[in-house]
Every structure is written in structure tokens, then in C-alpha cells.
Amino acid sequence: MINAALENSLQEDKEQLKQILNQSEYTAYEIKENSSFWAWLKQLFRKIRSWLPDFQVSDSVTDWLTIGVVVTLLGIAAFAIYWFVKQMIWQKRIRSDAYLPVGEISRSYRFYWQQAAELRGTGDLREGVRSVFLSLLFFMEAKRMIRVEKWKTNWEYAEELGSSASSLVPLFHDSSLLFERIWYGKEVVTEEQFTSMFEQVARVIGREEGTAHERAE
């Protein structure tokens, strides 16, 4: 009789537990757990494993592989965010006063274009890149595409250019990026890089490589 009462009590406990687990909050948690990214990855590994019947992997190994993938993805995301923020800060800090000539030597693009040609002849490509970039910058100012100011960044020049001569934005972007990498990043410029930049800017300001250059104003 005692055993019968005990069995009835256990059965009642099971029924109560079943009712509790069927309540909405537990059902929702189970659905959420099964639809989580973690569960999706585990299912993905099991699917891949089913395609490779000879490749036997235990569930514990699958769990570790899932953890490894998650950690790798988080690491890649963190690095991407760090790199992007670093680039934003770097770009914002590089203002025109960092590379514009002290004392207003000249605001003539012809002056810097002649200088670039001379530096190309002597093989001083690092200084040559700066002169080509300044020639492009002051050429755009001469054509009223932008206004050169020491407090502006290259990003701000690109925004101005987008409103006045959007077709030149790609060239300005590539030229400013190369200039910054070489001038501030201490990257060694190759002759191929310099020649490409020189010729593209030459086409914009109406000159071709090998033609005579006008005297500086």
C-alpha cells in the first residue's frame, strides 16, 4: 500500500513537472536555445560530418570546433573594427598644415608640377610624390573646385570635390592615399607608383609625360 502511494506521488510529481516545462516561458527559452547561432553552427558541423562518413568526429570535438569558429569570427570582427577606427583617426589627424609649404612659397600648381618633373629626373621619388600631389591640389583650387586651407583634411577636400568635380574624386582619393602612405607611413615609393600617379595627374592638368613644363609663377 505504501508502494502504491509512493508511485502515485511520483506520478503526480512527473505530471506537475511536465506542466511546468510546457509553460510559455520554458517553451520560448527552448526555441530560442535551439535557434541560436551556437545551435546553428553545431547543426552545420553535423551536416558537414554527414557528407564525410569516413571522417568520424565526436560531439565534444564538434563543440570545440564550434567554439573555435566563433572565436575566430569574433577576432576577425574585432580586428576589422580596430583597423577601421585607426584609419578614421589617422585620416582625421592629417590636416593640410602637415604638408603644405611653410611661408606660402607658392600656390601655383605650375610651380609644383615643374618641381615634380625635376625631382623625377633626379630620382627623388618621395619628394616627387609630394610635389605631384601639391600640384594636383593647387590645380583644383585654381579651377575653383576646392579651396585649400591648412585646417582641412584630405577627406574634406574629397567632399568639396564631390560637389564641384565628382569625376576627379577617384584620382584625388588614390593620389592622397599614396601620398599619405609614403609621406607619413614611411612606405618606400616605387618608380611604377610614381609614374602612374604622375601620368594620371598630367592628363588632368593638360600635360603629357615628356612635354615641356611651364615656368613657375
C-alpha positions in Angstrom: 0.0 0.0 0.0 2.9 2.3 0.8 4.5 1.4 -2.5 1.2 2.3 -4.3 1.1 5.7 -2.6 4.7 6.4 -3.4 4.1 5.5 -7.1 1.1 7.8 -7.2 3.1 10.6 -5.6 5.9 10.2 -8.2 3.4 10.2 -11.0 1.8 13.4 -9.7 5.3 15.0 -9.5 6.0 14.0 -13.1 2.8 15.5 -14.2 3.4 18.7 -12.4 6.9 18.9 -13.9 5.6 18.3 -17.3 3.0 21.0 -16.9 5.7 23.5 -15.7 8.0 22.7 -18.7 5.1 23.2 -21.1 4.6 26.7 -19.9 5.3 29.5 -22.4 8.5 30.9 -20.8 10.2 27.5 -20.9 8.9 26.7 -24.4 10.2 30.1 -25.6 13.6 29.5 -24.0 13.9 26.1 -25.7 13.0 27.6 -29.0 15.5 30.4 -28.5 18.2 28.0 -27.5 17.6 25.8 -30.5 17.5 28.7 -32.9 20.7 30.4 -31.5 23.8 30.9 -33.6 25.6 28.3 -31.5 23.0 25.7 -32.3 23.1 26.7 -35.9 26.9 26.1 -36.0 26.5 22.8 -34.3 23.9 21.7 -36.9 26.2 22.9 -39.7 29.1 20.8 -38.4 26.9 17.8 -38.1 25.7 18.4 -41.7 29.2 18.6 -42.9 30.1 15.5 -41.0 27.2 13.6 -42.6 28.8 14.4 -46.0 32.0 12.8 -44.9 31.0 9.4 -43.4 34.6 8.3 -43.1 35.5 11.3 -41.0 34.5 10.4 -37.5 34.2 13.3 -35.0 32.6 13.1 -31.6 30.1 15.6 -30.3 32.6 17.0 -27.9 35.0 17.7 -30.8 32.2 19.3 -32.7 31.6 21.6 -29.8 35.2 22.6 -29.7 35.2 23.3 -33.4 32.1 25.4 -33.0 33.9 27.4 -30.2 37.0 27.8 -32.5 34.9 29.2 -35.3 33.1 31.6 -33.0 36.4 32.8 -31.5 37.9 33.2 -35.0 34.9 35.2 -36.3 35.0 37.5 -33.2 38.7 38.0 -33.6 38.3 39.0 -37.3 35.4 41.4 -36.4 37.4 43.0 -33.6 40.5 43.5 -35.9 38.3 45.0 -38.6 36.7 47.4 -36.2 40.2 48.3 -34.8 41.6 48.9 -38.3 38.7 51.0 -39.4 38.7 53.2 -36.3 42.5 53.6 -36.6 42.2 54.7 -40.2 39.4 57.1 -39.3 41.6 58.7 -36.6 44.7 58.8 -38.8 42.8 60.4 -41.6 41.3 63.0 -39.3 44.6 63.9 -37.8 46.4 64.5 -41.2 45.5 68.1 -42.0 46.9 70.2 -44.7 49.2 72.2 -42.4 51.2 69.0 -42.1 52.4 69.0 -45.7 51.6 72.5 -47.1 54.8 74.6 -47.7 55.7 76.9 -44.8 55.5 80.6 -45.6 53.3 80.3 -48.7 56.2 79.6 -51.2 53.6 79.4 -54.0 50.0 78.4 -54.6 50.7 77.8 -58.2 50.2 74.2 -59.5 52.7 75.0 -62.2 55.4 75.6 -59.7 54.9 72.2 -58.1 54.5 70.5 -61.4 57.9 71.8 -62.6 59.3 70.7 -59.2 57.8 67.2 -59.6 59.4 66.9 -63.1 62.8 67.9 -61.7 62.6 65.5 -58.8 61.6 62.8 -61.1 64.7 63.5 -63.2 67.0 63.3 -60.1 65.3 60.1 -58.8 63.9 61.7 -55.6 60.6 60.0 -55.9 59.4 60.5 -52.3 59.7 64.3 -52.6 58.3 63.9 -56.2 55.1 62.3 -54.9 54.6 65.3 -52.6 55.1 67.8 -55.4 52.7 65.9 -57.8 50.1 65.8 -55.0 50.5 69.5 -54.3 50.3 70.3 -58.0 47.0 68.4 -58.2 45.7 70.2 -55.0 46.5 73.7 -56.3 45.3 72.9 -59.8 41.9 72.0 -58.3 42.0 75.3 -56.4 42.9 77.3 -59.5 39.9 75.8 -61.2 37.7 76.7 -58.3 36.9 73.0 -57.5 38.2 73.3 -53.9 39.7 75.9 -51.5 43.0 74.9 -50.0 43.1 75.7 -46.3 45.7 74.5 -43.7 43.0 73.2 -41.3 41.3 71.0 -43.8 41.9 67.2 -44.2 42.0 65.3 -47.5 38.6 63.9 -46.6 37.2 67.4 -46.6 38.8 68.2 -49.9 37.3 65.0 -51.3 33.8 66.1 -50.1 34.2 69.5 -51.7 35.4 67.8 -54.9 32.3 65.6 -54.9 30.2 68.7 -55.3 32.2 70.5 -57.8 34.0 67.9 -59.9 32.9 64.4 -58.9 34.8 62.7 -61.8 38.1 63.7 -60.1 37.3 62.1 -56.7 38.8 58.7 -57.6 42.1 60.2 -58.8 42.3 62.5 -55.8 41.5 59.6 -53.4 44.1 57.4 -54.9 46.7 60.2 -55.0 46.1 61.3 -51.5 46.2 57.8 -50.2 49.5 57.1 -51.9 51.0 60.4 -50.7 49.9 59.6 -47.1 51.3 56.1 -47.1 54.7 57.3 -48.4 54.9 60.6 -46.6 53.5 59.6 -43.2 53.6 55.8 -43.3 57.2 55.8 -44.4 56.4 53.4 -47.3 59.1 53.3 -50.0 57.6 54.5 -53.3 58.4 52.5 -56.4 59.1 54.0 -59.8 55.9 52.3 -61.1 53.8 54.0 -58.4 55.3 57.4 -59.1 55.0 57.1 -62.8 51.3 56.1 -62.6 50.4 59.0 -60.3 52.5 61.4 -62.4 50.8 60.4 -65.7 47.3 60.5 -64.3 47.8 64.0 -62.9 49.5 65.1 -66.1 46.4 64.1 -68.1 44.2 66.1 -65.7 46.2 69.3 -65.8 46.6 69.1 -69.6 50.1 67.8 -69.9 51.6 64.6 -71.2 54.7 63.0 -70.0 57.8 64.3 -71.8 56.3 67.6 -72.8 57.9 70.9 -71.8 56.7 72.3 -68.5 55.7 75.9 -67.9 57.8 78.1 -65.7 56.8 78.7 -62.2 54.9 81.8 -61.5 
